[in-house]
Amino acid sequence: MRNKIVAGNWKMNNSNSETNKLLNELIGSRFPSEIRVIVCPSFTQLGLVHEKLQNTNIDVASQNMHFADQGAFTGEISAKMIKSSGILTTILGHSERRSLFNETDEILINKVETAIKENIEVIFCVGEELNDRKSKNHFKFVQSQLENSIFLLPKESWLNIIIAYEPVWAIGTGETASPDQAQEMHLFIRNLISEKYDGALADSISILYGGSVKPNNAFEIFAKPDVDGGLGGGASLNAEDFVKIVNAF
């Protein structure tokens, strides 16, 4: 049985006071016990959020990490730094990291390998741009992202992998892949995992949808058989909206 997961990527938002207000609202909310809930604050708030959410059913993840253990990498954060804040999960490969910070497949597999070595769980993002979707190249594009990164991992490393499919054209644009489009890509990814490794592994991997998940579309998207939850952005900054998304299963 695959884990059902809803993660909220807060991106570069919220002061400490705003975060405390949001956390208080989330702590006071009811979530289904069978759904794993994750929030992803900025680096400066990882310790604060982790401490605040101890003894709750809400997990905390980092938005990114560097592949090096330490060194002259101004502005970066290492796996050991994340762990020292009590964090054991990180997002890697988000489309904004790929496009704005030029993170290549080579950089990303180095990051993933470091995370796995440090026993940090990875939410690994893949997804196509609008031109790839319009030219019907979206399947080949996502396959290439996988083959040049996490498909280089041995099977045993996949115990710490969650995949998030985020059609880039639907992130922060108000556009959303239809439930059928999401299901089609999720099934495609699952079949690729089965072909590369085996069916049992493919059936065990949670694949999240990450393109403008909102309360008004989450139910239909989450109802699809190969969609195991969502990685949301803006909606996760509003406690009421985020709670509705978590309860959309």
DRENDO-1510 file (C-alpha; in Angstrom, 1 decimal, always signed):
<recs>
REC; n; res; u; v; w
REC; 1; MET; +0.0; +0.0; +0.0 .
REC; 2; ARG; +1.5; +3.3; -1.1 .
REC; 3; ASN; +1.7; +6.2; +1.3 .
REC; 4; LYS; -0.7; +9.0; +0.7 .
REC; 5; ILE; +1.1; +12.3; +1.1 .
REC; 6; VAL; +0.3; +16.0; +1.0 .
REC; 7; ALA; +3.3; +18.4; +1.2 .
REC; 8; GLY; +3.3; +22.2; +1.3 .
REC; 9; ASN; +6.2; +24.0; -0.2 .
REC; 10; TRP; +6.3; +27.4; +1.4 .
REC; 11; LYS; +9.1; +28.6; -1.0 .
REC; 12; MET; +10.5; +32.1; -0.1 .
REC; 13; ASN; +7.6; +33.2; +2.0 .
REC; 14; ASN; +6.7; +34.1; +5.6 .
REC; 15; SER; +8.4; +35.9; +8.4 .
REC; 16; ASN; +8.9; +34.1; +11.7 .
REC; 17; SER; +5.7; +35.6; +13.1 .
REC; 18; GLU; +3.7; +34.7; +10.0 .
REC; 19; THR; +5.1; +31.1; +10.2 .
REC; 20; ASN; +4.1; +30.9; +13.9 .
REC; 21; LYS; +0.6; +32.0; +13.1 .
REC; 22; LEU; +0.3; +29.4; +10.2 .
REC; 23; LEU; +1.7; +26.7; +12.4 .
REC; 24; ASN; -0.7; +27.4; +15.2 .
REC; 25; GLU; -3.6; +27.2; +12.8 .
REC; 26; LEU; -2.3; +23.9; +11.4 .
REC; 27; ILE; -1.7; +22.4; +14.8 .
REC; 28; GLY; -5.3; +23.2; +15.7 .
REC; 29; SER; -6.6; +21.5; +12.6 .
REC; 30; ARG; -7.7; +17.9; +12.0 .
REC; 31; PHE; -5.9; +15.7; +9.5 .
REC; 32; PRO; -6.8; +12.1; +8.5 .
REC; 33; SER; -4.4; +9.8; +10.4 .
REC; 34; GLU; -3.7; +7.8; +7.2 .
REC; 35; ILE; -2.4; +10.9; +5.3 .
REC; 36; ARG; +1.2; +12.0; +5.8 .
REC; 37; VAL; +1.4; +15.7; +6.0 .
REC; 38; ILE; +4.6; +17.6; +5.3 .
REC; 39; VAL; +5.5; +21.3; +5.4 .
REC; 40; CYS; +8.6; +22.8; +3.7 .
REC; 41; PRO; +9.7; +26.1; +5.2 .
REC; 42; SER; +12.7; +28.2; +4.3 .
REC; 43; PHE; +16.1; +27.2; +5.6 .
REC; 44; THR; +16.1; +29.9; +8.3 .
REC; 45; GLN; +12.9; +28.4; +9.8 .
REC; 46; LEU; +13.7; +24.7; +9.7 .
REC; 47; GLY; +14.6; +24.5; +13.4 .
REC; 48; LEU; +11.8; +26.7; +14.5 .
REC; 49; VAL; +9.2; +24.7; +12.6 .
REC; 50; HIS; +10.6; +21.3; +13.6 .
REC; 51; GLU; +10.5; +22.3; +17.3 .
REC; 52; LYS; +7.0; +23.7; +17.0 .
REC; 53; LEU; +5.7; +20.6; +15.2 .
REC; 54; GLN; +7.2; +18.0; +17.6 .
REC; 55; ASN; +4.6; +15.7; +19.0 .
REC; 56; THR; +2.2; +16.4; +16.1 .
REC; 57; ASN; +1.5; +14.4; +13.0 .
REC; 58; ILE; +3.0; +17.0; +10.7 .
REC; 59; ASP; +6.5; +16.3; +9.2 .
REC; 60; VAL; +9.0; +18.9; +8.1 .
REC; 61; ALA; +11.2; +18.9; +5.0 .
REC; 62; SER; +13.8; +21.2; +3.5 .
REC; 63; GLN; +13.3; +22.9; +0.1 .
REC; 64; ASN; +16.8; +22.0; -1.1 .
REC; 65; MET; +20.3; +21.0; -0.1 .
REC; 66; HIS; +23.8; +21.0; -1.5 .
REC; 67; PHE; +25.7; +17.9; -2.5 .
REC; 68; ALA; +28.9; +18.7; -0.6 .
REC; 69; ASP; +29.4; +17.8; +3.0 .
REC; 70; GLN; +30.9; +21.2; +3.8 .
REC; 71; GLY; +33.1; +23.9; +2.2 .
REC; 72; ALA; +33.3; +27.2; +0.4 .
REC; 73; PHE; +29.7; +27.3; -0.9 .
REC; 74; THR; +28.4; +30.6; +0.2 .
REC; 75; GLY; +24.6; +30.6; +0.8 .
REC; 76; GLU; +24.2; +26.8; +0.6 .
REC; 77; ILE; +23.1; +24.3; +3.2 .
REC; 78; SER; +24.4; +20.7; +3.6 .
REC; 79; ALA; +22.7; +17.5; +4.4 .
REC; 80; LYS; +24.3; +17.5; +7.9 .
REC; 81; MET; +23.0; +21.0; +8.6 .
REC; 82; ILE; +19.5; +19.8; +7.7 .
REC; 83; LYS; +19.8; +16.8; +9.9 .
REC; 84; SER; +21.2; +19.0; +12.8 .
REC; 85; SER; +17.8; +20.9; +12.6 .
REC; 86; GLY; +16.0; +17.6; +13.0 .
REC; 87; ILE; +15.0; +17.4; +9.3 .
REC; 88; LEU; +15.1; +14.0; +7.5 .
REC; 89; THR; +13.4; +14.9; +4.2 .
REC; 90; THR; +14.2; +17.3; +1.4 .
REC; 91; ILE; +12.8; +18.5; -1.9 .
REC; 92; LEU; +15.3; +18.2; -4.8 .
REC; 93; GLY; +15.0; +19.1; -8.5 .
REC; 94; HIS; +12.1; +21.6; -8.1 .
REC; 95; SER; +11.5; +23.3; -11.5 .
REC; 96; GLU; +12.4; +26.7; -9.9 .
REC; 97; ARG; +15.8; +25.3; -8.9 .
REC; 98; ARG; +16.3; +23.9; -12.4 .
REC; 99; SER; +15.3; +27.0; -14.3 .
REC; 100; LEU; +16.4; +29.9; -12.0 .
REC; 101; PHE; +19.5; +28.3; -10.5 .
REC; 102; ASN; +20.6; +26.1; -13.5 .
REC; 103; GLU; +20.5; +22.8; -11.6 .
REC; 104; THR; +21.3; +20.1; -14.2 .
REC; 105; ASP; +20.6; +16.4; -14.0 .
REC; 106; GLU; +24.2; +15.9; -13.1 .
REC; 107; ILE; +24.0; +18.3; -10.2 .
REC; 108; LEU; +20.8; +16.7; -9.0 .
REC; 109; ILE; +22.0; +13.1; -9.0 .
REC; 110; ASN; +24.9; +14.2; -6.9 .
REC; 111; LYS; +22.5; +15.8; -4.5 .
REC; 112; VAL; +20.3; +12.8; -4.4 .
REC; 113; GLU; +23.2; +10.5; -3.8 .
REC; 114; THR; +24.4; +12.7; -0.9 .
REC; 115; ALA; +20.9; +12.7; +0.6 .
REC; 116; ILE; +20.6; +8.9; +0.4 .
REC; 117; LYS; +24.1; +8.5; +2.0 .
REC; 118; GLU; +22.9; +10.7; +4.8 .
REC; 119; ASN; +19.6; +8.7; +5.1 .
REC; 120; ILE; +17.6; +11.8; +4.1 .
REC; 121; GLU; +14.4; +11.1; +2.2 .
REC; 122; VAL; +14.0; +12.8; -1.2 .
REC; 123; ILE; +11.0; +14.3; -2.8 .
REC; 124; PHE; +12.3; +14.4; -6.4 .
REC; 125; CYS; +10.6; +16.7; -8.9 .
REC; 126; VAL; +10.2; +16.1; -12.6 .
REC; 127; GLY; +8.0; +17.8; -15.2 .
REC; 128; GLU; +7.8; +19.4; -18.6 .
REC; 129; GLU; +7.6; +23.0; -19.9 .
REC; 130; LEU; +4.7; +24.2; -21.9 .
REC; 131; ASN; +6.5; +23.9; -25.2 .
REC; 132; ASP; +7.2; +20.2; -24.5 .
REC; 133; ARG; +3.5; +19.7; -23.7 .
REC; 134; LYS; +2.3; +21.5; -26.8 .
REC; 135; SER; +4.8; +19.6; -29.1 .
REC; 136; LYS; +3.7; +16.3; -27.5 .
REC; 137; ASN; +7.3; +15.8; -26.2 .
REC; 138; HIS; +6.3; +15.7; -22.6 .
REC; 139; PHE; +6.7; +12.0; -22.1 .
REC; 140; LYS; +10.2; +11.9; -23.6 .
REC; 141; PHE; +11.2; +14.9; -21.6 .
REC; 142; VAL; +10.1; +13.5; -18.3 .
REC; 143; GLN; +11.7; +10.1; -19.2 .
REC; 144; SER; +15.0; +11.9; -19.9 .
REC; 145; GLN; +14.9; +13.6; -16.6 .
REC; 146; LEU; +14.4; +10.3; -14.8 .
REC; 147; GLU; +17.0; +8.4; -16.8 .
REC; 148; ASN; +19.7; +11.0; -16.3 .
REC; 149; SER; +19.1; +11.3; -12.5 .
REC; 150; ILE; +17.4; +8.9; -10.1 .
REC; 151; PHE; +17.3; +6.0; -12.6 .
REC; 152; LEU; +21.0; +5.8; -12.0 .
REC; 153; LEU; +20.4; +4.8; -8.4 .
REC; 154; PRO; +20.5; +1.2; -7.3 .
REC; 155; LYS; +17.1; -0.3; -6.4 .
REC; 156; GLU; +17.7; -0.2; -2.6 .
REC; 157; SER; +18.1; +3.6; -2.7 .
REC; 158; TRP; +14.5; +3.9; -3.8 .
REC; 159; LEU; +13.4; +3.2; -0.2 .
REC; 160; ASN; +14.0; +6.9; +0.4 .
REC; 161; ILE; +12.5; +8.3; -2.8 .
REC; 162; ILE; +9.2; +10.1; -3.4 .
REC; 163; ILE; +8.5; +11.5; -6.9 .
REC; 164; ALA; +6.6; +14.7; -7.5 .
REC; 165; TYR; +5.3; +15.3; -11.1 .
REC; 166; GLU; +5.1; +19.1; -11.6 .
REC; 167; PRO; +4.1; +20.3; -15.0 .
REC; 168; VAL; +6.0; +23.5; -15.1 .
REC; 169; TRP; +3.4; +25.3; -17.1 .
REC; 170; ALA; +0.9; +24.8; -14.3 .
REC; 171; ILE; +3.1; +26.1; -11.4 .
REC; 172; GLY; +2.0; +29.5; -10.1 .
REC; 173; THR; +0.1; +30.2; -13.3 .
REC; 174; GLY; -3.4; +29.2; -12.2 .
REC; 175; GLU; -3.3; +26.6; -14.9 .
REC; 176; THR; -3.7; +23.0; -13.8 .
REC; 177; ALA; -3.2; +19.7; -15.6 .
REC; 178; SER; -6.6; +17.9; -15.8 .
REC; 179; PRO; -7.0; +14.9; -13.6 .
REC; 180; ASP; -6.7; +12.7; -16.7 .
REC; 181; GLN; -3.5; +14.4; -17.7 .
REC; 182; ALA; -2.1; +13.9; -14.2 .
REC; 183; GLN; -3.1; +10.3; -14.2 .
REC; 184; GLU; -1.6; +9.7; -17.6 .
REC; 185; MET; +1.8; +11.0; -16.6 .
REC; 186; HIS; +1.8; +9.3; -13.2 .
REC; 187; LEU; +1.0; +6.0; -14.8 .
REC; 188; PHE; +3.8; +6.6; -17.4 .
REC; 189; ILE; +6.3; +7.3; -14.6 .
REC; 190; ARG; +5.2; +4.2; -12.7 .
REC; 191; ASN; +5.5; +2.0; -15.8 .
REC; 192; LEU; +9.0; +3.4; -16.4 .
REC; 193; ILE; +10.0; +2.4; -12.8 .
REC; 194; SER; +8.6; -1.0; -13.4 .
REC; 195; GLU; +10.6; -1.4; -16.6 .
REC; 196; LYS; +13.8; -0.1; -15.1 .
REC; 197; TYR; +13.5; -2.0; -11.8 .
REC; 198; ASP; +10.4; -4.1; -11.2 .
REC; 199; GLY; +6.7; -3.9; -10.7 .
REC; 200; ALA; +6.8; -4.3; -6.9 .
REC; 201; LEU; +9.0; -1.3; -6.5 .
REC; 202; ALA; +6.9; +0.7; -9.0 .
REC; 203; ASP; +3.8; -0.1; -7.0 .
REC; 204; SER; +5.4; +1.0; -3.8 .
REC; 205; ILE; +6.6; +4.5; -4.9 .
REC; 206; SER; +4.4; +7.5; -4.0 .
REC; 207; ILE; +4.0; +9.8; -6.9 .
REC; 208; LEU; +2.6; +13.3; -6.0 .
REC; 209; TYR; +1.0; +15.8; -8.3 .
REC; 210; GLY; +2.6; +19.3; -8.0 .
REC; 211; GLY; +1.0; +21.7; -10.4 .
REC; 212; SER; -1.2; +24.3; -8.6 .
REC; 213; VAL; -3.1; +22.0; -6.3 .
REC; 214; LYS; -6.0; +23.8; -4.7 .
REC; 215; PRO; -9.0; +22.9; -2.7 .
REC; 216; ASN; -11.3; +23.1; -5.7 .
REC; 217; ASN; -9.3; +20.5; -7.8 .
REC; 218; ALA; -7.6; +18.3; -5.2 .
REC; 219; PHE; -10.5; +15.8; -4.8 .
REC; 220; GLU; -10.7; +15.0; -8.6 .
REC; 221; ILE; -6.9; +14.8; -8.9 .
REC; 222; PHE; -6.3; +12.6; -5.8 .
REC; 223; ALA; -9.1; +10.3; -6.9 .
REC; 224; LYS; -6.9; +9.0; -9.8 .
REC; 225; PRO; -5.4; +5.6; -9.1 .
REC; 226; ASP; -1.7; +6.6; -9.7 .
REC; 227; VAL; -1.9; +10.0; -7.9 .
REC; 228; ASP; -0.8; +9.5; -4.3 .
REC; 229; GLY; -1.1; +13.0; -3.1 .
REC; 230; GLY; +0.2; +16.5; -3.9 .
REC; 231; LEU; +3.1; +18.9; -3.5 .
REC; 232; GLY; +1.4; +22.3; -3.2 .
REC; 233; GLY; +2.8; +25.8; -3.3 .
REC; 234; GLY; +0.7; +28.9; -2.7 .
REC; 235; ALA; -2.3; +27.1; -1.3 .
REC; 236; SER; -0.2; +25.7; +1.5 .
REC; 237; LEU; +0.4; +29.2; +2.9 .
REC; 238; ASN; -3.2; +29.4; +3.8 .
REC; 239; ALA; -4.1; +27.0; +6.6 .
REC; 240; GLU; -7.7; +26.6; +5.7 .
REC; 241; ASP; -6.9; +25.8; +2.0 .
REC; 242; PHE; -4.1; +23.4; +3.0 .
REC; 243; VAL; -6.4; +21.5; +5.4 .
REC; 244; LYS; -9.0; +21.2; +2.7 .
REC; 245; ILE; -6.4; +19.7; +0.3 .
REC; 246; VAL; -5.2; +17.2; +2.9 .
REC; 247; ASN; -8.8; +16.2; +3.5 .
REC; 248; ALA; -9.5; +15.8; -0.2 .
REC; 249; PHE; -8.7; +12.1; -0.4 .
</recs>
